[in-house]
Amino acid sequence: MDEPISIRPYGPGDADATIEIFLRAIREVSLKDYSRAQIEAWAQVEDRGLWAERRISRPAWIAEIVGRPAGFSDLTSDGCLDMMFVHPELQGLGIASRLLSRVEEEALKLGFRRIHTEASRTARPFFERRGFRVITKQIVEKRGQSLENFLMEKLYG
Ligand SMILES: CC(C)(COP(=O)(O)OP(=O)(O)OC[C@H]1O[C@@H](n2cnc3c(N)ncnc32)[C@H](O)[C@@H]1OP(=O)(O)O)[C@@H](O)C(=O)NCCC(=O)NCCS
């Protein structure tokens, strides 16, 4: 696909589209890296209102291809890149890379010297390609399931 990727700020109307990308990315892409029970425990959004509140509470961005949401990411006030999810039908097109560039631009503007993230097994190679290193492997509990992920960081300046 040669359609251009554009990045825009997350808006109040983006909750449903981002929930769909979140659930589908986990169920269809991360399925190769976790058991079905782990995927089911992770791919849940019980409270859509809380989701919408969280997304709007921090700088966040939507990647679009021909006006259609294709991925999203964000940056919390303590320099955590909390979310990085790309639509399963649009993997490997550079969408996460474009989102990360936008997150990094914001971090630079805010004077952060470091961004950290908790990367899934699926996302770890992506973040490594983009200059992050693993600080530690950790186990997180989600709805009764234990999932491995990686605390990673990238330093600037
Ligand atoms: C991880 C994820 C966000 C990457 O999105 P993407 O748009 O496909 O990534 P990009 O196309 O920008 O890839 C950037 C680079 O990372 C590499 N990369 C991405 N995923 C990779 C993988 N699973 N294994 C190896 N390399 C990978 C690409 O090859 C590319 O390298 P290159 O530019 O040198 O060729 C996407 O796979 C995803 O949504 N995964 C499921 C949800 C998830 O686990 N999210 C993270 C939660 S912490």
The ligand as a Gaussian input file, in Angstrom:
#p B3LYP/6-31G(d) Opt

LIG

0 1
 C        4.478000      -3.636000      17.401000
 C        3.649000      -2.861000      16.391000
 C        3.040000      -1.632000      17.062000
 C        4.555000      -2.449000      15.207000
 O        3.771000      -1.689000      14.287000
 P        4.148000      -1.539000      12.719000
 O        3.419000      -0.359000      12.182000
 O        3.926000      -2.832000      12.033000
 O        5.723000      -1.239000      12.806000
 P        6.617000      -0.548000      11.645000
 O        6.062000      -0.952000      10.313000
 O        6.770000       0.901000      11.922000
 O        8.007000      -1.307000      11.883000
 C        9.182000      -0.634000      12.239000
 C       10.365000      -1.556000      12.290000
 O       10.215000      -2.552000      13.299000
 C       10.321000      -3.833000      12.725000
 N        9.342000      -4.702000      13.362000
 C        8.067000      -4.393000      13.682000
 N        7.474000      -5.455000      14.264000
 C        8.407000      -6.437000      14.281000
 C        8.417000      -7.775000      14.736000
 N        7.345000      -8.338000      15.313000
 N        9.550000      -8.493000      14.592000
 C       10.642000      -7.958000      14.025000
 N       10.699000      -6.695000      13.565000
 C        9.594000      -5.952000      13.695000
 C       10.002000      -3.650000      11.263000
 O       10.632000      -4.641000      10.477000
 C       10.568000      -2.284000      10.977000
 O       11.960000      -2.317000      10.774000
 P       12.651000      -1.588000       9.478000
 O       12.029000      -0.217000       9.382000
 O       14.076000      -1.551000       9.838000
 O       12.289000      -2.456000       8.343000
 C        2.502000      -3.746000      15.808000
 O        3.061000      -4.969000      15.378000
 C        1.356000      -4.059000      16.758000
 O        0.346000      -3.362000      16.788000
 N        1.470000      -5.173000      17.510000
 C        0.397000      -5.712000      18.321000
 C        0.072000      -4.907000      19.537000
 C        1.209000      -4.729000      20.504000
 O        1.811000      -5.684000      20.972000
 N        1.456000      -3.468000      20.826000
 C        2.420000      -3.062000      21.778000
 C        1.874000      -3.133000      23.149000
 S        3.136000      -2.799000      24.280000

